[in-house]
Amino acid sequence: MIPTLQARAGGQAFVVYGDSCSGIADAANAANLRQVNAAIEDLEHKPDFICFLGDEIMGLADERADLLRQWRRFFDGEMAWLKRAGIPLYHCTGNHTVYDAASATVFRQVMAHLPLQDSGGLSYWVRRGPLLLVFVDTLDLKSGGEGALDIDWLERTLHEQADARHKLVFGHHPVWPVNGYSGEYQRQIERETGRRFWAVLRRQGVIAYFCSHILAFDVQAHAGVLQICTAGAGADQRMPPGAEYLHFVQAALDEAGFRYQAIDEQGAMREWLCWPWRLPPSESWARFERTSAAELPRDCLQMPERALLIVWEMRLRLPEDAGKTPSMLLSAAAENGALPGVWLGLAGVDRRLTVLLSPQANRSPHRWLGPALPRGRTVRLQFALHSGMGPGGLLWRWNDDAPWSSMLGASAWGPERLAWRGDWRIGALAEEVRWRHRVFAHGDWL
């Protein structure tokens, strides 16, 4: 049996996955989905509900009969176990299933058990006690099709359900690029719509947005709201190949917070997170010196059962004329003349907060970008590394009261690849640096 995250009293535990592109007999995708479903069936505790984030079937067929045949195979064959288990299953639209008016009609027909009529379209919401689940159609035909959605309906729904203690939103397309795969409409929600969408999530207190479409597992935080991409239910083209894996996400949400674990088709836990973090006030953090980090073990970022969070707060003196060359704030000294494993500084004409990671000698560093910093001022800034968040595990915020946001990059990996070094350099612009570190153990919250 696979150990399961359990919600405390008043909470709920659930499963989320997406993108199987199944429904065709003897296809590789169908076999993959069967493996993932077998792992879900092997969970120690049955989930309260399951959410499927779209692209259940290969779809993209011109004939209505072909679509219906694939949907029947999906529900009566590959998902028959779920009917026997009696677990509620919720769905989102996907680009393989809703791509024109005819396929939208078929989707409505096969999803007659869902409250689709609530929106007049293919978005809907479900209340499960204090938990609100909102399912948005990111292929809304009346708003423009793929990569578009009805923002007004979403905000109205969240406002009308404001008494919900916990709020989660589910859709097919990401808002933020995943593993460097970007492109408005086809790979992400259109940029301006995405900006408005995220502002609504933050304003209405949504904890996380679950999406799929990019065949990967990925988590990022933006303005304190998580984007969790889980598209490992069976489609056979990983993004990028070799770096991603078949999986589902098992999660729990209660008054203590939100927790998840990504579990592969063999039943192995691969990635996990508890959110939000709880840290003491930064004024109590220790002063960071050149060799302060030497107290951490050298392999501290590469432990699957433990996740290390390291947070720095810096008081930065930013001159009016900072010049055009990059300015280092913090960097980890490397061995044998290699590039620093971590370089944090300001770069570019707009002096953007920039991180370079170089986990491997003789390879170009990977770059993450944060905000542009003002000139001619003294500012405080916090920067964090979290070894359990992959490429989303490089984060920043202004102060203790501000929400965390992941920096933007194009990598499929993050701090977990670093070999930790204890010897650091502190740049001239950093007048004061404090730090705090915390180890999260996976078993502590099972």
N, C-alpha and C positions, 0 to 999 in steps of 0.2 A: 504493500500500500504506500502511496505517496503522501508524506506529511503535508497537512493542509493548514493554511492560515485560517484561524477561527475568529469571528467577530465577538467582541464582548457583548454584554447584555444590551439590547436595543439596537445592535448593529446587524449587518448582513455580510455574508461571504458569497462571492460570485466568480464566474469565469467569463473571460472575454477573448475572442479570437476572430480571425477573418481571412478572406482570400484563399478559398480552396479551389475555385474554378473547376469544380467537379461536375457530377451529373452525367458523365459519359462512361459507359461500362468499360472495364479493363484498362482504363487510362492511368498513367502514373499519378496524376493528381488525386484520383479516387483512392488509390492505395495509400498515398500519403495521409489523406484525411482519416482513413481508417486507423492508421497508427496514432495520430493525434487524439482521435476520439477514444481509443483504447486507453491512452494515458489518462484522459479525463475520467473515464470510468473507474480507473484505479485510484482515484483520490480517496484519502482516508475518510473524508466527510463530504457528503453530497452538497453541491452548491445550492444556494437559495434560488438562483436564476442564472441563465447564460445569455450573453449578448453576442450576436454574430454581425460583424461589421461590413458585410456586403461581399459581393462576388462569390456567392455560394456555388454557383454553377458557371460553366464556361460561357454559356449564353451567346450574345452577339450573333444571334441567328435571325434570319429574315422571316422564317416561318413560325407562326404562333404554335403550331403543333409540336415543333422541335423544342421550343422553349418549355412548353408544358411537360413534354417527355423528360427533359432534364430535371425539372423541378420535382416531378414524381419520383424519379430515381433518388434525388437528394433526400427528400423527406421520408420516403417509404423504404429506402435501402440504407444509405450511409448514416442517416439520423434516426433510424427506427429505434435504436437503443434509448434515445432520449424520451420517446413516447412512453416506453416501458418504465423509465425512471420517474416520469411525472414531473420533470423540471421545466418551468416556464422558459421559453426561448423567444428572444426579441431580435429583430433584424433591422439593418440599415440598407438603403439602396446602394448600388455599386455600378461601376461603369460597364461591367459585363452583364448586368441584369436590367438596368433602366437606362436606355440610350435613345429611345424615341417614344412617341405616344403609344404605339402598339405594345412595346415591352413594358411600359408603365402600367397599361391596363392588365397585362398578365401578372405583373408584380402585385397589383392590388387584389387580383383574384386569388392567387396562392397565399397571400397574407391576410385573408379575410378574418383571421383570428386576432389581428392587431387593430388598435383603435385609430386607423389611418384617417377616418373621417373627421377627426378633431381639428385638423389643420386645413382641410380642403385640398390638401396635396398629399405628399408621401412622407411628411414629417409627423411625429406624434410624441406624446409623453405618457409616462406611467408613474403613478404614485405607489410606493411600497412603504406605507407608514411614513416615517420621517424622511425617507429617501425619495428624491425625485430623479427619474431617469428621463432624459430628453434625447430623442433620436432625430437628427436633422438630415434632410435630403440634400446632399451636396452636389446633386445633379438636377436641381430644381428647374424644370423646363420653362416655367413662366418667368424665372429670373435669369435665364440664359443658358441653361444646360450644365454640362460638366464643369465643376469648379465654382458653381454659383449656388446660393442658398437664400432663403427668405429670412433676412435678419430681423425684420419687424415682427414676424411671427415668433421667432425665438425669444426676443426681448419681452414681448407681451406674455408669452408662456411663463418665462422665469419670474416675471413680475407678479403674475396672478398666482403663482405657486410659491410666493416669497416665504410662506410659513414653513417650508420644507427645511429640516435641519441640515441635510446633506444634499448636494446637487452634483450630478454627473451628466455630461453631454457626450453623445456618441455620434460619429459620422464616418464617412468613407475616406475623404481626402484630408491630408494634413494641412495645417496652416503654415507651419514652419518646415523648411527643407529637412529631409532625413538622409543622412549618409552622403550629402552632397547632391542628391537627386532633387532638382528644382525645376520649376517651369509652371507659370500660371495656367490655370484651367486644367491642364492634363495631369500634372503631378501634384499641384497644390490648389487650394482655394485661391481664386483671383485676389491679388494683393490688397486692394482697397477693401474688398469684402472681408478678407481675412483680418485686416486691421480693425474693422468695425466689430467683427465677430469676437475677436479676443477682448476688445474693450467691454463688450456685453458680458462675457464670461467673468471678467474680473469684477465688474460693477455689481453683478448679481451673486457673487460669492461662490462660483462654481469651483470645485476642487480639482477636477481633471477633465480633459477632453480626450476620449479614446478614438483613434482613427486607424486606418490600415492603408491599403493601396500600394504603398512602397513595401516591397516584400522583405521585411526586416523587423527586428525588434529595436525600439529606440525610445528613450525618455528624455524630455527637456522640460525646463521650467521657464516660464515667461510671465513676468509680473506676478509671480507667486502661484500661477496656475500651471498644472502639468499638462503637457501633450505626450500621450503614450501611444506609440505606433506599434500595433501588434498584427502582423500580416504573415502568420506562419502556419495557417491551417491546411496547407497542402499544395498550393501553386508552386511549380517546380523551378522557377527562375528567381534565384536569390539576388538581392541588390545590396552590396556586390556579391558575386559568387564566391563561395569559400569562407566568407566572413559571417554569414547569417545562417539560421537554422530553423527547422520546423519547430513550432512551439504553440503554447497557449499561455494566457496570463490568468493566474488565480489570485484573487484579491480579497481583502477584508476592509470594511469601513465601519467605524464606530466613534464614540465620543473621544477616544484617545488618539485618533488619527486615521490615516489611510496607509495601507501596506499592500504590496504585491510581490509575487514571484513569477518569473518567466520559466516555464517548465518545458523541456524538449520532448520529442516523441518517444524517447526512451525512459521518460519519467525523471530525468535529472534536472535539478534546479540550476539554472544558468545565470540568472541575474535577479536582483531583488532591491527593494527600497522601502523605507518607512518615511512618511511625510506628514506634516512638516517637521523640520528639525527643531529641537529646543536647545537653545544655547544661553548661557548666562550673559549678563550685560558685558559689552566689549571693554568697558572700563576696568573689569576684573581680569582681563586676559593678561598673560605674561608678556613681558617685553621680548621681542624676537631679536636674537643676536646672530652673528655669523654662523655659529655652530649649534644653535638651539635645536635644530631638527635632528641632531645626531642621536638624541634619546629615542628616536623611533627606529624600529628594526628596518634593515635595508630592503626587505621584501614586503614592506607594510602595505603597498598598493596592489599586491598581487595575491590576495587571499580570498578565494571564492566564498568561504563561510563567514568572512568578516569584511566589513566595509569601513574604510578610514575616511573621515571628514577632517580636512585641515582648512582653517579659516584665518586669514590675515586681515587686520585693519591697519591702514596706512594713512598718515597725515602727509599730504603732498603739497609742496610749494611749487606752483606752476608759474614760470616767468611769462611775461608778456611776449617776449621774443624767444620762443623755444627752439628756433631753428628748424631745419628740415630732416636732420638725421635722427634715427630712433634713440629714445632715451630709456635706459634700463631702470626699472624700479626694484625688481627682485630677480635673481637667477640662481639656479643650482649648479654649482661647479661640477664639471664632468672630469673623467679620467682620460689620460693618454691624449690630451689635446683635442678631444671630441667636442662638438657643440654642447652647450648647456642642455641638460635634460628638460629643464623648465626655464623659459625666459618670459618675464612679465615686464611690459613697458608701454611706452607711448610711441606711435609710429604714424607716418603720413602727415599731410598738410593739415588735417583736422585733428591731429594728436589723439587718435583713437586708442583706447585701451586694447592691447594686443598681447596674445600669448602664443609662444612657439614651443611645441613639444618635439623633442628629438630622442625617442627611446632607442634608436638604432644608429650605430656609427656608420658614417659614409652614406647616409640617406638624408634627403632634404627634410627639414622640419615641416610639421603640419601647423597651420595657422588658425587661430580663433580670434574673433573681433568682438569688442564690447562697445561702450559709448564713447563719443568724442568728449574730451574733457575741456573745461573752460581755461582760457589763458589768463595770466595775471592774477591768480587767486590762490588761496590755500583751501584745499578741499580734503574731506575724509572719504575714504572708499574702502569697501571690503571685497575681498577676493577669496574664492573657495575652490578647493579640489575635492571631489567626491569620487572614490574609486569604484563605486557601484553603479554609476550612471552613464558609463560609456562616454561617447563624445559630448553628451549633455552635462558631464560632470565638471565643467569649468564654468563657474558662476560668479556673478558680481551683484552688489547692491550698494547703496549709498551709506546706510547706517543700520542700526539695530531694528528700527521700526519700518524699514523699507522691505518690499518683497524681493526674493531672489529671482534672477533671470540667468538662463544659460547663455554663454557667449556663442556666436554663430561661426560655424566652421563647415568643412566639407569632408570630414573623416568619418570612418566607420568605427573608430576606436577612440579612447580617451586616456585619462590618467592611469588606468589599470595596467598599461603597458610599460610604465616607467619603472626603472630600477632606482630606488630612492638613494639620494646622496645627502649626507649630513652637513656638507659645507656649502654655505650660501653667500652670495654677494648682495649688498643693499645699495641701491643707486643714490646719487646725490640729491635727487628731488624728494626722496622719502625722509622727512624730518623725524618721524616716529613710526615704528612698526610694532604692533602687538599681534599675538597669535593664540589660537586655541585649537586643540585637536580632540577628536572623540572617535572611539571605535564602536561601531554597531555590530553586534553579533546576530547572525541569522536566527539561531536557536532561541534568543531572548524573547522573540515575539511570535513564535509558532503557537 
